[in-house]
Every structure is written in structure tokens, then in C-alpha cells.
Amino acid sequence: MTIRDKIKPFVIVEYETGGTLQLYSVEDYKSELFDSRKSEGFTGSSTEWRMLAELFATEEMPDILDDIQFETETDMFTVYADDCVLLESFAMQFKAALDNDEYIYPLFMRLPPCE
């Protein structure tokens, strides 16, 4: 199984100067996670994905925080890094966390309510 298979639905795009980790159609993936706090305004937006990814990185991979940037667009969540190996490592660990409901739900519950 390739890294591309392991991190689906995320996609890594490599460039000469680094790469990006992208998630398109943010509302479709892990909708049940975001629905668990729908009454607080969560919808699975790209901004909420950024908040979750930043919290994950802060707690689990603090040594990479200076080397990655999180961005949001209307329907897409993106992580940028100059180092593609670092980006792949983040992608693998973040995806594994998302696949572990016993880990990700408590982490998600610590995000502040949406305004």
C-alpha cells in the first residue's frame, strides 16, 4: 500500500520547493465527527479542519510547527511545507489520528465552539 492509499482522502502534491497536503470537499470527510458538535455550529468547514490539524500538530508533533503552514480556502484545507518528507510524516500521523475515534473525538471536543 502506497502513502497515497494510506492518507486518502488527503492528497499530497509535490513541487520543486516543497509540497502541499490537501483535502478537497472538506464537509464530506469525517462528517460524523463534525456533526457531533453541530449544535455548537460545527459544519466541517476548512477553518474547522485547520483548527483540528493545528491542535493535533501542537500536541503530537510540536517540533514541526515552525516548518508547516495551515491554510483554508472555501472548500479545501491545505498544509504547506518545504520538506515533503516532513509533510508525509504529518499526513500519516494526522490520518492515523483521524481513523482512531477514541483519540480524535476527545481531541475534537477540546476545540472552542464555532462563532
N, C-alpha and C positions, 0 to 999 in steps of 0.2 A: 504494500500500500504506500503510495507516494504522500508527500506532505500536502499536496493539493487535495487529495482524498481525505486526509485526516482533519483538515481545517474547514471543510465545506460547512456552511455556505460562504465562508470567507474566501477571498481571492487575494493572492499576492501578485503584485505587478512589479517587476524589477526594471530599474532604469540604470543608466551609466553612473549616476550619482547617488544611488540608493534604491529605495523601493517603498511601496505602499501596501498596506493591508486594507482591504475594502470589504464592506458589507453593503450590498445593494438591497433595496426594498426592506428597510430596517423593521417595518411593522410586521413582517411575515415570520421572521425567525424568533423563536422563544416567546411567542405572543402570550403563552400561558403564564410566563414569569411576569411580564408587564401587566397582564390582566389581573394578577393577584393584588395589584395596588391601583386598579382602575379608579376606585372611588377617591383616590388621592390625586388623580389627574394624569397618571402614567398611561402612555399610549404606545411606547416602544419607539419613540422618535429618535432621530440621530443624536440629539442632545442628551437624551437619557442613556443611550449606548455609550456616549463619551464619558458621562459621569460614572457609569458602571466600570468601564475599562480603566479609567483613571484610579478609581478606588482599588480595583484589583491590582494594578501595577504598583500603587503606593504601598500596599500591604504585602504583596508577594514578590515583587521584583523592583524594589526601590532603587537598586543600583543602576537601572536603565532609564530612570526618569529624565535625566539630562540629555539622553540620546534619542528619545522618541517624542513625537508631537501628535496630539489628537486633534482631529478636525471634524466638523459636521457640515453637511450640506443638506438640502431639503430631504432627500430620500436615501442618503448614503452616509455611512460612518467610515472614517478613514484614519489610519495611523501611519505616520511617516517616519522613516529612519534612513540615515545614510548607510547603515550597516545592515545588509539583508540577512545575515546570519542572526543578528540580534532580533530583527523583525520576525523571522521564522520562529525563534525561540519564544517570543512573546505570543505569537499566533497559536503555537502548540499548547502553551500553558493556559492561555485565556480560553481556548476552545475546550480543553480538558475541564477547566473550572465550570464552564457553561454546561457541560454534559453531566456534571455532578450536582444533582439537585440538593443534596444535603449540604453542599458548600455554597452554591450560588444563591439560593433563596435567603439564607441568613445575611449574606453579604448585601444582596439587593435591598433587604429590609432596612439596612442602615443608611441608604440614600435619603436625603431630605425630600419631603413631599414636593411635588411639582406645584408651581405657582399658577 
